[in-house]
Amino acid sequence: MDLDMRRVRYFVAVAEECSFVRAASRLYMTQPALSRQIRALEEDLGVVLFHRARQGTLLTRAGRKLLDEAKPLLAMSLTVQRRVRTADREESHFTIGFMPGVVVTPIVREFSRTTPDVRVEVVHTSITDQVDYLLDGRVDVCFVRLPLPEGLFEIVPLFPEPRVAAVPSGNPLARQKAVSIDELRDLTLLQERADVPEWRGRISRGSSPLRADSQRFPVTIEECLEAVASEAGCYIMPAGMADFYRRDDVAYLSLTDVAPRMVALAFTKHRVMPELDRFAEISRRLLAPGPD
């Protein structure tokens, strides 16, 4: 039996959070999907790893033993992956991850101009896989939307990004340019409450309007917007992504009372590359707000 390191990482998140719900939010997964992965790990190992109790999700004796072994195992696995992935690279290779809604072209252009001996590659990521791209070494540095798991990354804050509400274009609210979160209370939120702490209305129980047999929230941005267009509810998203994903059947409304999310630059801790400091300096200069 081969141990699936991805499932081990999921296990560690549940063990640290003592909650499947909080761990799913931290991992940018739905709770049912996370539960399925943990059950599969338990079946692989032939043990029960968690007990559900009133005081939370508790480790069994086997679970405590796995947690003791899992953290160094994960750290070693990630180190091996990074070393193998970079073994055939030239020393001058530098890979940048970016997401829709964050304009990085001027930064990449200036970085390339000032480091002519560096071969630069730009890779598309999404908010659901930004952590994986950093941890497994597919990118050296990545533009991200916070939060990220604590303790793993060096973070360079760049700018706060407002969030907007995506609503069906046929909804009466779509005629407005801005709304408060309370004005959306008659709609169903199509994401976890942890994503929008200000929310006080209905929340989807995880069933997708795209498939009758599905038991999950929409995951990709395309699925989320398709659900909104199908009048299943509303979705709160970064303003930059709304600018990128324009469609006639979805309206984007500014939110007057929802906290922005920070856009940042991230790279793994202890990563030693001279290009990182140069790229971070250019990113701060071109993206971070100046003094008032």
C-alpha positions as CSV (number, residue, x, y, z in Angstrom):
1,M,0.0,0.0,0.0
2,D,1.4,3.4,-1.1
3,L,0.7,6.3,1.3
4,D,-1.0,9.2,-0.5
5,M,0.9,12.3,0.7
6,R,-1.9,14.6,-0.4
7,R,-4.3,12.7,2.0
8,V,-1.7,12.9,4.8
9,R,-1.6,16.7,4.3
10,Y,-5.4,16.8,4.6
11,F,-5.2,14.6,7.8
12,V,-2.7,17.0,9.4
13,A,-5.0,20.0,8.6
14,V,-8.0,18.3,10.3
15,A,-5.8,17.3,13.3
16,E,-4.5,20.8,13.8
17,E,-7.9,22.4,13.4
18,C,-9.8,19.8,15.4
19,S,-12.6,20.4,12.9
20,F,-13.4,19.2,9.4
21,V,-15.2,22.5,8.6
22,R,-12.2,24.7,9.6
23,A,-9.8,22.4,7.9
24,A,-11.8,22.4,4.7
25,S,-11.8,26.2,4.7
26,R,-8.0,26.3,5.3
27,L,-7.5,23.8,2.4
28,Y,-9.9,25.6,0.1
29,M,-12.0,22.4,-0.1
30,T,-15.6,21.5,0.7
31,Q,-16.2,19.6,3.9
32,P,-17.8,16.5,2.2
33,A,-14.8,16.2,-0.2
34,L,-12.4,16.4,2.7
35,S,-14.3,13.8,4.7
36,R,-14.1,11.4,1.7
37,Q,-10.4,11.9,1.5
38,I,-9.9,11.1,5.2
39,R,-12.1,8.0,5.0
40,A,-10.0,6.8,2.1
41,L,-6.8,7.4,4.2
42,E,-8.4,5.4,7.0
43,E,-9.3,2.6,4.6
44,D,-5.7,2.6,3.3
45,L,-4.2,2.3,6.8
46,G,-6.9,0.1,8.2
47,V,-7.5,2.3,11.3
48,V,-9.8,5.0,12.6
49,L,-8.0,8.3,12.8
50,F,-10.7,10.6,14.3
51,H,-13.6,10.4,16.8
52,R,-16.3,13.0,16.5
53,A,-17.4,14.3,19.9
54,R,-19.3,17.3,21.4
55,Q,-16.0,19.0,22.1
56,G,-14.8,18.6,18.5
57,T,-13.0,16.2,16.2
58,L,-10.6,14.2,18.4
59,L,-7.6,12.0,17.4
60,T,-7.6,8.4,18.2
61,R,-4.4,6.7,19.4
62,A,-3.6,5.8,15.8
63,G,-4.4,9.3,14.8
64,R,-2.0,10.8,17.3
65,K,0.8,8.4,16.2
66,L,0.2,9.4,12.5
67,L,0.3,13.1,13.4
68,D,3.7,12.6,15.1
69,E,5.1,10.9,12.0
70,A,3.2,13.0,9.4
71,K,4.8,16.4,9.9
72,P,8.4,15.4,9.3
73,L,7.2,13.1,6.5
74,L,5.5,15.9,4.7
75,A,8.4,18.3,5.1
76,M,10.8,15.6,3.7
77,S,8.4,14.9,0.8
78,L,8.1,18.5,-0.1
79,T,11.9,19.0,0.0
80,V,12.4,15.9,-2.2
81,Q,9.8,17.2,-4.7
82,R,11.4,20.6,-4.9
83,R,14.9,19.2,-5.4
84,V,13.8,16.8,-8.0
85,R,11.8,19.4,-9.9
86,T,14.7,21.8,-10.0
87,A,17.5,19.3,-10.6
88,D,17.5,19.8,-14.3
89,R,16.9,23.5,-14.2
90,E,19.4,26.0,-15.1
91,E,20.4,28.2,-12.2
92,S,18.9,31.2,-14.0
93,H,15.4,29.7,-14.3
94,F,12.7,31.7,-12.4
95,T,9.0,30.7,-12.5
96,I,6.2,33.1,-11.5
97,G,2.6,32.1,-10.6
98,F,-0.2,34.6,-11.3
99,M,-4.0,34.6,-11.0
100,P,-6.7,36.3,-13.0
101,G,-7.4,39.8,-11.8
102,V,-3.9,40.7,-10.8
103,V,-2.0,42.5,-13.6
104,V,1.6,41.3,-13.5
105,T,2.8,42.1,-17.0
106,P,4.6,45.3,-16.1
107,I,6.3,43.6,-13.2
108,V,7.4,40.6,-15.3
109,R,8.6,42.9,-18.1
110,E,10.8,45.1,-15.8
111,F,12.1,42.0,-13.9
112,S,13.1,40.4,-17.2
113,R,14.7,43.7,-18.4
114,T,16.8,44.1,-15.2
115,T,17.8,40.4,-15.0
116,P,18.7,39.5,-18.6
117,D,20.5,36.3,-17.6
118,V,17.4,34.9,-16.0
119,R,15.0,32.7,-18.0
120,V,11.5,33.8,-16.8
121,E,8.4,31.6,-17.0
122,V,4.9,32.7,-16.1
123,V,2.4,30.1,-15.0
124,H,-1.4,30.5,-14.4
125,T,-2.7,29.4,-11.0
126,S,-6.1,29.7,-9.3
127,I,-7.1,30.5,-5.7
128,T,-7.8,26.8,-5.1
129,D,-4.4,25.6,-6.1
130,Q,-2.1,28.5,-5.3
131,V,-0.8,26.6,-2.2
132,D,0.0,23.4,-4.1
133,Y,1.9,25.3,-6.8
134,L,4.1,26.9,-4.2
135,L,4.6,23.8,-2.0
136,D,5.5,21.4,-4.8
137,G,7.9,23.7,-6.5
138,R,6.0,24.3,-9.8
139,V,6.5,28.1,-9.1
140,D,9.3,29.9,-7.3
141,V,7.0,32.8,-6.3
142,C,3.3,33.4,-6.7
143,F,0.9,36.3,-6.6
144,V,-1.8,35.1,-4.1
145,R,-4.9,36.2,-2.3
146,L,-4.6,35.8,1.4
147,P,-5.1,33.9,3.7
148,L,-2.6,31.2,3.3
149,P,-1.7,28.4,5.7
150,E,0.5,29.8,8.5
151,G,4.1,28.9,9.0
152,L,4.9,27.7,5.4
153,F,5.4,30.9,3.4
154,E,7.2,34.2,3.3
155,I,4.5,36.8,2.6
156,V,5.0,40.2,0.9
157,P,1.7,42.2,1.3
158,L,0.9,44.3,-1.8
159,F,-2.5,45.8,-1.7
160,P,-6.0,45.3,-0.3
161,E,-8.5,44.2,-2.9
162,P,-12.2,45.0,-2.5
163,R,-14.7,42.2,-2.9
164,V,-17.9,42.3,-4.9
165,A,-21.2,40.3,-4.9
166,A,-22.0,38.3,-8.1
167,V,-25.8,38.1,-8.5
168,P,-28.1,37.0,-11.3
169,S,-28.5,39.8,-13.8
170,G,-32.3,39.3,-13.6
171,N,-32.3,40.0,-9.8
172,P,-33.7,43.5,-8.9
173,L,-30.5,44.2,-7.0
174,A,-28.6,44.0,-10.2
175,R,-29.8,47.5,-11.1
176,Q,-27.8,48.9,-8.2
177,K,-24.1,49.6,-8.3
178,A,-23.4,48.9,-4.6
179,V,-25.2,47.1,-1.8
180,S,-24.7,46.2,1.8
181,I,-24.3,42.6,2.8
182,D,-27.7,42.8,4.6
183,E,-29.4,43.6,1.3
184,L,-28.3,40.2,0.0
185,R,-30.0,38.2,2.8
186,D,-32.8,36.9,0.7
187,L,-30.3,35.2,-1.6
188,T,-28.4,32.0,-0.8
189,L,-24.6,32.2,-0.3
190,L,-22.9,29.7,-2.5
191,Q,-19.7,29.3,-0.4
192,E,-18.6,28.5,3.1
193,R,-19.5,31.1,5.8
194,A,-15.8,31.3,6.7
195,D,-15.2,33.0,3.3
196,V,-17.6,35.8,4.2
197,P,-17.7,36.3,8.0
198,E,-20.1,39.2,7.6
199,W,-22.8,37.0,6.1
200,R,-26.0,36.5,8.1
201,G,-28.3,35.0,5.5
202,R,-28.9,31.5,4.1
203,I,-26.0,29.3,3.0
204,S,-26.0,26.5,0.5
205,R,-25.8,23.1,2.2
206,G,-23.3,22.1,-0.3
207,S,-25.4,20.7,-3.1
208,S,-24.5,22.1,-6.5
209,P,-27.2,23.4,-8.8
210,L,-25.2,22.1,-11.7
211,R,-25.8,18.4,-10.9
212,A,-28.7,16.9,-9.0
213,D,-26.5,14.2,-7.4
214,S,-23.7,16.6,-6.4
215,Q,-23.0,17.2,-2.7
216,R,-20.5,20.0,-2.9
217,F,-20.2,23.7,-3.3
218,P,-19.1,25.0,-6.7
219,V,-15.3,25.0,-6.7
220,T,-13.9,26.7,-9.7
221,I,-14.7,30.3,-10.5
222,E,-16.5,29.1,-13.7
223,E,-18.7,26.8,-11.7
224,C,-19.5,29.5,-9.2
225,L,-20.6,32.0,-11.8
226,E,-22.6,29.3,-13.6
227,A,-24.4,28.7,-10.4
228,V,-25.1,32.4,-9.9
229,A,-26.4,32.7,-13.5
230,S,-28.7,29.8,-12.8
231,E,-30.2,31.9,-10.0
232,A,-29.0,29.5,-7.2
233,G,-27.7,32.4,-5.1
234,C,-24.9,34.9,-4.9
235,Y,-21.1,34.6,-4.7
236,I,-18.7,37.0,-3.0
237,M,-15.4,37.3,-4.9
238,P,-12.4,39.6,-5.5
239,A,-13.1,42.6,-7.6
240,G,-10.1,41.9,-9.8
241,M,-11.6,38.5,-10.7
242,A,-14.9,40.1,-11.5
243,D,-13.2,42.4,-14.0
244,F,-11.7,39.3,-15.6
245,Y,-14.8,37.2,-15.7
246,R,-17.4,39.4,-17.3
247,R,-20.7,37.8,-18.6
248,D,-24.1,39.1,-19.5
249,D,-26.1,36.9,-17.1
250,V,-24.1,37.9,-14.0
251,A,-24.0,41.3,-12.4
252,Y,-21.2,42.4,-10.0
253,L,-22.1,44.8,-7.1
254,S,-19.7,46.7,-4.9
255,L,-20.1,45.8,-1.3
256,T,-20.1,48.6,1.2
257,D,-19.5,46.6,4.4
258,V,-17.4,43.6,3.5
259,A,-13.7,43.6,4.4
260,P,-11.2,43.5,1.5
261,R,-8.7,40.6,1.0
262,M,-5.0,41.3,0.8
263,V,-3.2,40.5,-2.5
264,A,0.4,39.4,-1.7
265,L,3.5,37.8,-3.1
266,A,4.4,34.5,-1.5
267,F,7.3,32.0,-1.6
268,T,8.2,29.1,0.6
269,K,10.1,29.7,3.8
270,H,13.9,29.1,3.6
271,R,13.9,29.5,-0.2
272,V,17.2,31.0,-1.1
273,M,17.2,32.7,-4.6
274,P,18.7,36.1,-5.3
275,E,15.9,36.8,-7.8
276,L,13.3,36.7,-5.0
277,D,14.3,39.9,-3.4
278,R,14.6,41.7,-6.7
279,F,11.2,40.5,-7.9
280,A,9.6,41.4,-4.5
281,E,11.1,44.9,-4.7
282,I,9.7,45.5,-8.2
283,S,6.3,44.1,-7.1
284,R,6.0,46.4,-4.1
285,R,7.0,49.4,-6.1
286,L,4.5,48.8,-8.9
287,L,1.6,47.4,-6.9
288,A,1.8,48.5,-3.3
289,P,-0.1,51.7,-2.5
290,G,2.1,54.7,-1.8
291,P,2.1,56.8,1.3
292,D,-0.9,59.1,1.8
